[in-house]
Amino acid sequence: MNWFDNELRQLQQDSRERTIRSCRTLSGAAGYMEREARTLLNLSSNDYLGLSGHPDIIDAMRASLLADGAGAGASRLVTGSRPVYELLEQALAEWQGCEAALVFANGYMANAGTIGALAGRDGVVFSDKLNHASITDGIVFSRAEHARYRHNDMDHLRTLLTKYRDKQRKLIVTDAVFSMDGDQARLHELVELKREFGAMLMVDEAHSGGIYSSKGEGLCRQLGLHGEVDIHMGTFSKAFGVYGAYICGSRQLIRLLVNKSRPLIYSTALPPSVPAGIMKALGLVQSQHWRREKLLKASQFFRSALRNDGFQIGGENSPIVPLVVGDNGTALRFSAELETQGIGAVAIRPPTVPAGTARIRFSLSAAHSEQELESAALTIRKIGFRLGVISE
């Protein structure tokens, strides 16, 4: 087992070793966390709408715990599916304007299980190069051919679709908002290509669900394309502030997944308290539009402030604001200095992002005030000067 040491040594030398550090949220201090007795403005959380500490969600989960117990006790196909699951799936289908929905334990399992069920050895999956790792892994698990197209390059995708035109099972998969860059997929063009080549289209709304459209349905609905998406995936661990994931689509799709999605079939169901909390969160997401407005306004302000200071900032109209520094070591030093100044923002390095594009990935929340973000931007600017990331 000497190779363990060699692997770890190489990770250290490349400034790519990861460690797990504990933190906790602070009651009554939304948007903040505590780490090693230090209070930090949390700019690395996916709690986009600030719902993770909402008292109504917590009360719903508490009531379910007392009534239904701590665990489901089995997979959903055995005895783990409780009535709250059915209520949630009906509400999700109605929210998304689809025939049916299916809840999964998390986004990774939803993507891997759905792609595995739909593609198979005789299929081909067309995937954006910057799609989430769960999509990539789902393609590997499916044993389908993996046709990876350059990021948002529709000409390259067209070339690949032409090459595999005769394949019966063709699945195009994309993130709606890309998790490390904060930019959006070219959904209108993807729909056109899907129609032209007779492919299925699957859209991962993990980082856009809850954030876009009048009731938080996501980017597809905001663009008027929801009826063109065959497989609609989203998560409850980000804007919803809880945990879990869903797939929405036709009744036939959901029937197929119930019978062929291995992560669903062979995993214990979520504890009943989790879908109970999601049900409450779904109502809040739909009704409290002010949270989306505040989040997107804050995101525009923060992104503009950093760009005006000369930082290389990626993304578009999303709460994901990546500050690209390039070098792994510099990204780690930047993150460490931010923490000493009361800001929690994690360095993201390869293989999560391409080599040479290490970054600080800021992730905003409706819990943040403009004053907090203005102060944070000033601190980031000072550190950027000190580390040579920007110049006077």
C-alpha positions as CSV (number, residue, x, y, z in Angstrom):
1,M,0.0,0.0,0.0
2,N,3.0,2.3,-0.4
3,W,1.2,3.9,-3.4
4,F,-1.1,5.7,-0.9
5,D,1.9,7.8,0.3
6,N,2.9,8.5,-3.3
7,E,-0.6,9.7,-4.2
8,L,-0.9,11.9,-1.2
9,R,2.6,13.4,-1.6
10,Q,1.7,14.3,-5.2
11,L,-1.5,15.9,-4.1
12,Q,0.3,18.0,-1.5
13,Q,3.0,19.1,-4.0
14,D,0.3,20.2,-6.5
15,S,-1.7,22.1,-3.8
16,R,-4.6,19.7,-4.5
17,E,-5.0,17.9,-1.2
18,R,-8.4,18.3,0.3
19,T,-9.3,18.2,4.0
20,I,-12.6,18.1,5.9
21,R,-13.2,21.0,8.3
22,S,-16.2,21.3,10.6
23,C,-18.4,24.3,10.7
24,R,-21.9,25.1,12.0
25,T,-24.5,27.7,11.2
26,L,-25.4,30.3,13.8
27,S,-28.9,30.6,15.1
28,G,-30.3,34.0,14.4
29,A,-27.4,34.9,12.2
30,A,-28.5,34.0,8.7
31,G,-25.7,34.0,6.1
32,Y,-23.0,33.3,8.7
33,M,-21.2,30.2,10.0
34,E,-18.8,29.4,12.8
35,R,-15.5,27.6,12.2
36,E,-12.9,27.0,14.9
37,A,-14.5,29.6,17.2
38,R,-14.5,32.2,14.4
39,T,-17.6,33.8,13.0
40,L,-17.5,34.0,9.2
41,L,-19.7,35.5,6.5
42,N,-20.6,32.4,4.6
43,L,-20.0,33.0,0.9
44,S,-19.6,29.3,0.0
45,S,-23.1,27.9,0.8
46,N,-25.7,26.8,-1.7
47,D,-28.5,28.0,0.6
48,Y,-29.5,30.4,-2.2
49,L,-32.8,31.6,-0.8
50,G,-31.8,31.5,2.9
51,L,-34.4,28.8,3.7
52,S,-32.2,26.2,5.5
53,G,-33.0,27.7,8.9
54,H,-36.6,28.7,8.2
55,P,-38.7,27.9,11.3
56,D,-41.7,26.6,9.3
57,I,-39.5,24.0,7.6
58,I,-37.9,23.0,10.9
59,D,-41.3,22.7,12.6
60,A,-42.6,20.5,9.7
61,M,-39.6,18.2,10.0
62,R,-39.9,18.1,13.8
63,A,-43.6,17.1,13.7
64,S,-42.8,14.4,11.2
65,L,-40.0,13.0,13.3
66,L,-42.3,12.7,16.3
67,A,-45.0,11.1,14.2
68,D,-43.1,8.9,11.8
69,G,-39.7,8.2,13.5
70,A,-36.1,8.9,12.5
71,G,-35.8,6.6,9.5
72,A,-37.7,5.0,6.6
73,G,-36.5,1.5,7.4
74,A,-36.4,0.2,3.8
75,S,-36.2,1.2,0.2
76,R,-39.2,2.8,-1.4
77,L,-40.1,-0.4,-3.3
78,V,-40.2,-2.4,-0.1
79,T,-41.8,-0.5,2.9
80,G,-39.9,2.8,2.9
81,S,-42.4,4.9,0.9
82,R,-44.7,6.9,3.2
83,P,-47.7,9.0,2.2
84,V,-45.7,12.2,2.3
85,Y,-43.6,11.0,-0.6
86,E,-46.7,10.7,-2.8
87,L,-48.0,14.1,-1.7
88,L,-44.6,15.7,-2.5
89,E,-44.4,14.0,-5.9
90,Q,-47.9,15.2,-6.9
91,A,-47.0,18.7,-5.8
92,L,-43.8,18.6,-7.8
93,A,-45.4,17.4,-10.9
94,E,-48.0,20.2,-10.7
95,W,-45.3,22.8,-9.9
96,Q,-43.3,21.8,-13.0
97,G,-46.3,21.2,-15.3
98,C,-45.4,17.6,-15.8
99,E,-47.4,14.4,-15.7
100,A,-45.4,12.8,-12.8
101,A,-42.4,13.2,-10.5
102,L,-40.0,10.9,-8.6
103,V,-38.0,11.9,-5.5
104,F,-34.4,10.6,-5.1
105,A,-32.1,10.7,-2.0
106,N,-29.8,13.4,-3.6
107,G,-28.8,14.9,-6.9
108,Y,-25.9,12.5,-7.6
109,M,-28.2,9.5,-7.3
110,A,-30.9,11.2,-9.4
111,N,-28.5,12.0,-12.3
112,A,-26.6,8.7,-12.1
113,G,-29.8,6.6,-11.8
114,T,-31.7,8.4,-14.5
115,I,-28.9,8.3,-17.1
116,G,-28.2,4.7,-16.3
117,A,-31.8,3.8,-16.8
118,L,-32.3,5.7,-20.1
119,A,-29.0,5.1,-21.9
120,G,-27.5,1.7,-21.6
121,R,-24.9,-0.1,-23.7
122,D,-26.6,0.6,-27.0
123,G,-27.1,4.3,-26.3
124,V,-25.1,7.5,-26.6
125,V,-25.1,10.4,-24.2
126,F,-24.1,13.9,-25.4
127,S,-22.8,15.9,-22.4
128,D,-21.4,19.4,-22.0
129,K,-17.7,19.2,-20.9
130,L,-18.5,21.3,-17.8
131,N,-21.4,19.3,-16.6
132,H,-21.5,18.2,-13.0
133,A,-19.5,15.1,-12.0
134,S,-22.7,13.2,-11.2
135,I,-23.7,13.5,-14.9
136,T,-20.3,12.3,-16.0
137,D,-20.3,9.4,-13.5
138,G,-23.9,8.5,-14.5
139,I,-22.7,8.1,-18.1
140,V,-19.8,5.9,-17.0
141,F,-22.2,3.7,-15.0
142,S,-24.6,3.4,-17.9
143,R,-21.9,2.0,-20.2
144,A,-23.3,4.1,-23.0
145,E,-21.0,5.9,-25.4
146,H,-20.0,9.3,-24.0
147,A,-20.0,12.0,-26.7
148,R,-18.6,15.0,-24.8
149,Y,-19.0,18.4,-26.5
150,R,-17.0,21.5,-25.8
151,H,-18.7,23.9,-23.3
152,N,-21.7,25.5,-24.8
153,D,-20.4,24.8,-28.3
154,M,-23.4,24.0,-30.4
155,D,-21.5,23.4,-33.6
156,H,-19.5,20.7,-31.9
157,L,-22.6,19.1,-30.5
158,R,-24.2,19.2,-34.0
159,T,-21.1,17.4,-35.4
160,L,-21.4,14.7,-32.7
161,L,-25.2,14.3,-33.2
162,T,-24.6,13.9,-36.9
163,K,-21.9,11.2,-36.2
164,Y,-24.3,9.2,-34.1
165,R,-27.5,10.0,-36.0
166,D,-28.4,6.4,-36.5
167,K,-28.3,5.5,-32.8
168,Q,-31.8,4.8,-31.4
169,R,-31.2,6.0,-27.9
170,K,-29.7,9.5,-28.0
171,L,-29.7,11.6,-24.8
172,I,-28.5,15.2,-24.5
173,V,-27.7,16.2,-20.9
174,T,-26.8,19.7,-19.6
175,D,-26.7,21.7,-16.5
176,A,-29.0,24.7,-16.7
177,V,-26.6,26.8,-14.7
178,F,-23.0,25.4,-14.5
179,S,-22.0,25.0,-10.9
180,M,-18.4,26.2,-11.1
181,D,-18.7,28.9,-13.7
182,G,-22.2,30.3,-13.0
183,D,-23.0,30.7,-16.7
184,Q,-26.1,29.3,-18.4
185,A,-26.6,26.6,-21.0
186,R,-27.8,27.6,-24.5
187,L,-31.1,26.0,-23.9
188,H,-32.9,27.4,-27.0
189,E,-30.3,25.9,-29.3
190,L,-30.3,22.6,-27.4
191,V,-34.0,22.3,-27.9
192,E,-33.6,22.9,-31.6
193,L,-30.9,20.3,-31.9
194,K,-33.0,17.8,-29.9
195,R,-35.9,18.2,-32.3
196,E,-33.7,18.0,-35.4
197,F,-31.9,14.8,-34.4
198,G,-34.7,13.0,-32.5
199,A,-32.9,13.0,-29.2
200,M,-34.1,13.2,-25.6
201,L,-33.2,16.3,-23.6
202,M,-32.4,16.2,-19.9
203,V,-31.7,19.4,-18.0
204,D,-30.2,19.6,-14.5
205,E,-31.7,22.6,-12.7
206,A,-29.8,22.0,-9.4
207,H,-28.4,25.5,-9.4
208,S,-31.3,27.2,-11.1
209,G,-34.4,25.6,-9.5
210,G,-36.0,27.9,-7.0
211,I,-34.1,30.9,-8.4
212,Y,-35.7,31.6,-11.8
213,S,-39.3,32.1,-13.0
214,S,-42.2,33.5,-11.0
215,K,-42.6,30.4,-8.8
216,G,-39.0,29.2,-8.8
217,E,-39.7,26.5,-11.4
218,G,-36.2,27.2,-12.9
219,L,-34.5,28.5,-16.0
220,C,-36.4,26.3,-18.5
221,R,-39.7,27.7,-17.4
222,Q,-38.3,31.3,-17.4
223,L,-37.2,30.8,-21.0
224,G,-40.6,29.2,-21.9
225,L,-38.9,25.9,-22.8
226,H,-40.2,23.6,-20.0
227,G,-42.5,21.8,-22.4
228,E,-39.5,20.8,-24.5
229,V,-37.6,19.2,-21.7
230,D,-38.1,15.4,-21.6
231,I,-36.3,14.8,-18.2
232,H,-36.3,17.7,-15.7
233,M,-34.0,17.2,-12.7
234,G,-33.6,19.4,-9.7
235,T,-32.4,19.3,-6.1
236,F,-33.7,20.3,-2.7
237,S,-30.3,20.8,-1.1
238,K,-29.7,24.3,-2.5
239,A,-32.5,26.9,-3.0
240,F,-34.9,24.7,-1.0
241,G,-32.6,24.5,2.0
242,V,-33.3,20.8,2.7
243,Y,-32.0,17.7,1.0
244,G,-32.9,15.3,-1.8
245,A,-33.6,15.6,-5.5
246,Y,-36.4,15.0,-8.1
247,I,-37.0,14.0,-11.6
248,C,-40.1,15.3,-13.4
249,G,-41.4,14.1,-16.8
250,S,-44.0,11.8,-18.4
251,R,-45.7,9.0,-16.5
252,Q,-43.9,6.5,-18.8
253,L,-40.5,8.0,-17.8
254,I,-41.3,7.7,-14.1
255,R,-42.6,4.2,-14.5
256,L,-39.4,3.3,-16.2
257,L,-37.2,4.8,-13.5
258,V,-39.1,3.0,-10.8
259,N,-38.2,-0.3,-12.5
260,K,-34.7,0.5,-13.8
261,S,-33.0,3.2,-11.7
262,R,-30.6,1.2,-9.5
263,P,-29.9,4.0,-7.0
264,L,-33.6,4.3,-6.3
265,I,-34.3,0.6,-6.2
266,Y,-31.3,-0.4,-4.0
267,S,-31.2,2.6,-1.5
268,T,-33.1,3.1,1.7
269,A,-35.7,5.9,1.3
270,L,-35.2,9.3,2.8
271,P,-36.4,9.7,6.4
272,P,-40.1,10.9,6.3
273,S,-39.1,14.1,8.0
274,V,-37.1,15.1,4.9
275,P,-40.0,15.1,2.3
276,A,-42.1,16.7,5.0
277,G,-39.6,19.6,5.2
278,I,-39.4,19.8,1.4
279,M,-43.2,20.1,1.2
280,K,-43.0,23.2,3.4
281,A,-40.1,24.5,1.5
282,L,-41.9,24.1,-1.9
283,G,-44.7,26.3,-0.7
284,L,-42.2,29.0,0.4
285,V,-40.2,28.8,-2.8
286,Q,-43.4,29.4,-4.8
287,S,-44.9,32.1,-2.7
288,Q,-41.9,34.2,-1.6
289,H,-40.7,35.8,-4.8
290,W,-38.9,38.5,-2.9
291,R,-36.2,36.1,-2.0
292,R,-35.4,35.5,-5.7
293,E,-35.4,39.2,-6.4
294,K,-33.1,40.0,-3.5
295,L,-30.7,37.2,-4.5
296,L,-30.4,38.2,-8.1
297,K,-30.0,41.9,-7.3
298,A,-27.3,41.1,-4.8
299,S,-25.6,38.8,-7.3
300,Q,-25.5,41.5,-9.9
301,F,-24.1,44.0,-7.4
302,F,-21.4,41.7,-6.1
303,R,-20.3,40.4,-9.6
304,S,-20.1,44.0,-10.9
305,A,-18.1,45.2,-7.9
306,L,-15.4,42.5,-8.3
307,R,-15.2,43.0,-12.1
308,N,-14.8,46.7,-11.7
309,D,-11.8,46.0,-9.3
310,G,-10.1,44.1,-12.2
311,F,-10.8,40.5,-11.1
312,Q,-11.4,37.8,-13.6
313,I,-15.0,37.0,-12.8
314,G,-17.1,34.3,-14.6
315,G,-20.8,33.7,-14.8
316,E,-23.9,35.6,-15.8
317,N,-27.1,36.3,-14.0
318,S,-26.7,33.7,-11.2
319,P,-25.6,33.6,-7.5
320,I,-22.5,31.7,-8.4
321,V,-19.6,34.2,-8.7
322,P,-16.3,32.6,-9.6
323,L,-13.1,34.6,-9.1
324,V,-10.5,32.9,-11.2
325,V,-6.9,33.1,-9.9
326,G,-5.3,30.3,-12.0
327,D,-2.7,28.9,-9.6
328,N,-3.7,26.3,-7.0
329,G,-1.4,27.7,-4.3
330,T,-2.6,31.3,-4.8
331,A,-6.2,30.1,-4.5
332,L,-5.5,28.4,-1.2
333,R,-3.7,31.5,0.2
334,F,-6.6,33.7,-1.0
335,S,-9.1,31.5,0.8
336,A,-7.0,31.5,4.0
337,E,-6.6,35.3,4.1
338,L,-10.3,35.7,3.5
339,E,-11.0,33.5,6.5
340,T,-8.6,35.6,8.7
341,Q,-10.7,38.6,7.7
342,G,-14.0,37.0,8.6
343,I,-15.1,35.6,5.2
344,G,-15.7,31.9,4.5
345,A,-15.0,31.2,0.8
346,V,-13.4,28.0,-0.4
347,A,-10.7,27.5,-3.0
348,I,-11.8,25.3,-5.9
349,R,-9.0,23.4,-7.6
350,P,-8.6,20.7,-10.3
351,P,-10.0,18.2,-11.0
352,T,-13.2,20.0,-10.0
353,V,-12.2,22.7,-12.5
354,P,-9.8,22.6,-15.4
355,A,-6.1,22.9,-14.7
356,G,-4.9,26.5,-14.5
357,T,-8.3,27.8,-13.5
358,A,-8.3,27.4,-9.7
359,R,-10.7,29.9,-8.2
360,I,-12.5,31.2,-5.2
361,R,-16.1,30.3,-5.9
362,F,-18.4,32.8,-4.1
363,S,-21.9,31.6,-3.7
364,L,-24.5,34.1,-2.5
365,S,-27.7,33.9,-0.5
366,A,-30.8,36.0,0.0
367,A,-29.7,36.0,3.6
368,H,-26.9,38.4,2.7
369,S,-27.4,42.2,2.9
370,E,-26.0,44.6,0.4
371,Q,-23.9,46.2,3.2
372,E,-22.3,42.8,4.0
373,L,-21.5,42.2,0.4
374,E,-20.1,45.7,-0.1
375,S,-17.8,45.2,2.9
376,A,-16.8,41.7,1.6
377,A,-16.0,43.1,-1.8
378,L,-13.7,45.7,-0.2
379,T,-11.9,43.0,1.7
380,I,-11.5,40.8,-1.4
381,R,-10.0,43.8,-3.2
382,K,-7.4,44.4,-0.6
383,I,-6.4,40.7,-0.5
384,G,-6.3,40.6,-4.3
385,F,-3.8,43.5,-4.3
386,R,-1.7,41.9,-1.6
387,L,-1.5,38.6,-3.5
388,G,-0.8,40.2,-6.9
389,V,-4.1,38.8,-8.3
390,I,-5.0,42.4,-9.4
391,S,-2.9,45.5,-9.6
392,E,-3.5,49.2,-8.9
